[in-house]
Amino acid sequence: MSTSPSNRASVGSAAWLLKEAKGARIFDKSILLFLKVIYLGSRVLLRIVLGKKTRDRIYAERGINFKDFLYRSIEFLSLDNYVLLEISVLKYDYKFYSLITRKIENFLIHDMYTSMSAHEDEIIERFTPKQGDIVVDIGAAFGFYTIIAAKRVSTKGKVIAIEAQHDSFKMLNRNIKLNQLTNVTTLNYAAYSRETKLKLYSSYSIMSERAGKHTRKFVQVSANTLDYLLQLNQIKQEQVNWIKIDVEGAEFEVLKGATNILANSKDIALLIEVHGLDNDRPILEFLSSYNFKIEFEKTYVTGDKHIIVRKQ
């Protein structure tokens, strides 16, 4: 199943799921075909019994659609952590999986699609690891930047993908295997300013102020410094060429745990998604003390921004 911005039905909508959802494996394909046959068969039967206008009116009044039917059926069969869709992104030549579940936060099909393909070309084009580079992806999520980086550095290079959320980490590893990448090491950690245990909220942030009213909903995760995590995996600090950081407001805490890397690496650039209006100044001042200069900066209406800084 390929994706394109020109798709008439939005990804994850009832129409899109009915027409384009494709299972990843034979079992997944069989389940999806079975459910589509039941749903379409019931529509045909009701049309025969009630007539098209009456059937359509009942469906509209009760909000009956294939998306809800699919999610409910998969959950009823207890397959919501198993059935996989496989989606191809032709532009960057990779594939990714999507679960069919409403039980895991941010795991709806359109959420996973957004995470894995809806990124600005302007940013991707400036993220330029080269063959043989070592790249660190912090906040790897389902693996978009990990996969892009792994393809660009080739088997001569290496990618360290760090993701704290357990379900996302599991999907990250599935996507790495799907794309047959052999140059990626994954770590189920939060990169932080010190070794500790942290609360990871449903907003995918360790910062309580970004969790809003949902501070009671969290999982506990292990955290350590990036300096330590790379040393643990026998990556020399001076060898790191790129670090991508997307950690929902904890960017400065990550950087404070990477002082040896920032000091010792000579050929290194950082792509950082800075969350929050007041976070960019301390981050840029901190990086300036290690002789990093802004190479690219783009601010969004939310106040968040992307920056790329490079060691001078």
N, C-alpha and C positions, 0 to 999 in steps of 0.2 A: 504494500500500500504506500504510494508516494503522496507527499503533501505539497501543496502549492497555495500561495496567497490568493490565487484566483478561484479556489474552491467556492462554489456558490453557498453551500451549507457550511456554517461555522464548525470547526473541529470539535467533536464531542457532543454536537447537537443531535436531536432525534433523527433528523434526515440524514446527517452524515454517518451516524452509526448504522443505520439501516442499509444505506447504499454502499458504504466504503469500508466498514470495519472488517478486518481480516485477521484471523487467528495466526499465531506464530508457529504452532506445531499442529500435527494432525489432530490431536485431542482438542485443542483450542478451536480449530476450524470446524470440527464436528459439533461441538457445543454451540457455537455461534450459528451454524446452519440449522441446527435443531430448534433453537429459540426463534430464529427468523421465520421458519416454517410455521411454528405455532402462532406467532404474532400475526403474520400475514394471512394464515388460514382462518384465524378467528375473525379478522376483518372481512374476509370474503363471505364467511358463513353469516355474519351479522348483516351484511349487505343483502344477502339473499332473503333473510328472514324479515328484516326491518325496512330495507330500502336504503339507498346511499345517503339521502338527505338526513334521515332519522339517525342512522349510524354515525354520520359525521357530527351531527349536533350533540349526540351523547358523548362522543369522544372529546369534543371541544369543551362541553360543560364540566366533565369530570377530569379533564386534563390528562386523558389517556394518551400516551405516546410511547414509541419504541425505546427511548432512552430510559425512562423509569422502569419499563417492563424488563429491560435487559439488566439493569442494576439489581432490581428486586429478585429476578430469577437467579442471577449468579450468587447473590447473597443467600437466598433460600437454599440453594444447592451446596452452600458452604465452599464455594469455589472462588471467592473474592480475593484470596491471596494466592491464586494459582493460575487462573485463565489469563493468558497474555495476548495482547495485540502487538503486532510488529509493524512499525512505521518507518518508511525510508525517507531520508532527506537527501534528495538528489543533488542539491547544490553543493553540499560538502561531502557527498559520497559516504554516508554512514547510515546505520539503522539504530533504532532504539525500541525498547519494550514499553508497553503501558499496561498496568493492571486495570481491571474493571472493578472498582470498589468505591464506596462512599464512606468507608469506615476509617480510613487513614487520612489524616489532615493533609491537604494539598496534593492528593493523589488522584483527583478526578482526571479524566483523559485530557481535557483541555488544559489543566494545570501542568500535566507532564509534557504535553506538546509545547506549551509556552516555554517551559524550562529547557527543553531540548532543541528547539528550533527557532523560536521567535526572538532572535537577538539582532541588534543593529549591525548591518554590514560595515558601517563606519568604524565600529569598535573591533570587529573581527579582523578587518583588514590591517589594523594597527597592532594587533596581537601577532607578532612575527617570530616565534621560535624557529630556529633553523636546524638543519640536519645535525645531529650529534649533541644538541643542547640538553640541559637538565632543567625541567620545568616543575614547579610546585603549584598545585591547584588547591587552594584552601577554601573550603565551602564548595566542594565539588558537586554536591547535589546528585543528580542522575547521570552526570558525566559529560555534559556538552563540551566544556573547555578541555576536559581531560582527553576526550576523543580527538578533538581538533589538534591539540598539542601533540598527542601520541603519533598522529599521522604526519605532522610537520617535522618532528625531530627524527622520525624513522627508527629503525631498530638500533641505530648507532647512538641514539639518545635515550632519555629516560624521563618518565613522568611520575611524580609522587602525588597521589590524589588523596586529600584529607577531607573526610566527611564525618560529622559527629552523630547525625540522626540515624538510628539503626535501620529503619525501613528504607531510607534513601541510600544508605550504604549498601544494602542488599541489592537494590536496583542498579546502583552504580556498577557493582561487580557483574551483574547479569549483562549490562550493556557492554562492558569491556569484553566479556567472553563472546557476545554476539558479534562484535566487530573484529574478533580474532586478534586482539592486541596483546602482544607479549612483552611490551616495554613499560608496563604500568604497575606500580606498587600502590596498594590502597591501605589507608590507615583509618580505623574507626575511632577518631579522636577529635577533640576541639583544640585548635591551636590557640594558645593563650599566653599571658605574660608570666605565668608560673605554673608549677605542677599543682593540680587541685581537682576537686569534683565540682561540676557546674550544673545549674538547672538550664536545660534547653527547652524553651517555651514553644507552644504550638505555632508561634510566629516565626519559628526557625532562628530565633535570636536568643542569646544568653543574657541580653540586656533587659531587665525587668520593665524599664520605661517603654520599651518597644512592644511589650506583650499586652499593653493596655489593660483591659478588664480580665484578661485570661491568665493571670499569674498563677492560678491554682492548677492549670493544666500544663504539666511539664514532665520531662524525663531527665534523669540524672546521667551525665556523661563524664567520661574521663578527659582531663585537659592537661596539656603540657606545652612547653615552649617549642617553637619551630626549630630552634637550635638543637634541642634535645632530640626531637623526633627524627631529624635528618641524621644526626650522629648515630642514633639507634639503628638506622638503616644504612649506615656506612656511606653516607653521602657527604663528601667534603664541602665545607661551607663556601670555599672559594670557587667551587665548580658550578654553583647555581646561576642560571642565566635569566630565568623568568620566574616571577611569582605572581599568581593571580589571586586576589583576595575578594571574596564576597561573603561577608559574615554578619549581615544585618545589624550594623551599628557597633560591632566589636573590633573594628579595623585597627584602632590604636593599640588595643590590648594584644593583638596578634603581632604587631610591629615591635612592641616592647619586648616580646619574647624571641625576636629574631636579630638581636643586636650584633651577634658574631657574624651572621651571614651578611648583614648590611655593611659591616665594617670590612670584611675580608674579601667579598666578591668584587671582582674588577669589572667584568662584563655582565652587568645585570640590569634588568628593567622590571618594573612592577606595574601591573594593571590592577587598580583598586576601584571597587564600587563603593563610594563613600556615602553612608546613610546618615541623614540628618544635617540640618542647616549649620550647626555649630561644630561639626566634627572635622571639617577639612583643614581649618587653620592649625590646630595642634598637630595633625598628621603631617602637613607640609613643613611645618617648622622642625618637627622631629626628623623627617627625611632630609631636610636641608643640612642638618648637622652632620649627616653622613655623605654629604656632597651629591645628593640627588637633585636633579632639576626637572621641572615639568616639561614634558614633550607633547602632551595632549591633554585637553581638559574640556569636558562637556557637561553643562549643568541642565537639569530637567526642572519642570514646573513644580515638582514635589520638593525641590531643594536637594535631592540626591544628585550625585554626579559620578561620572567616570573620569579617572585621571590615569595617565601613564607617565611614570617618572623613570629617569635613567641615570645611572651613576656616571658622573663626569670624570 
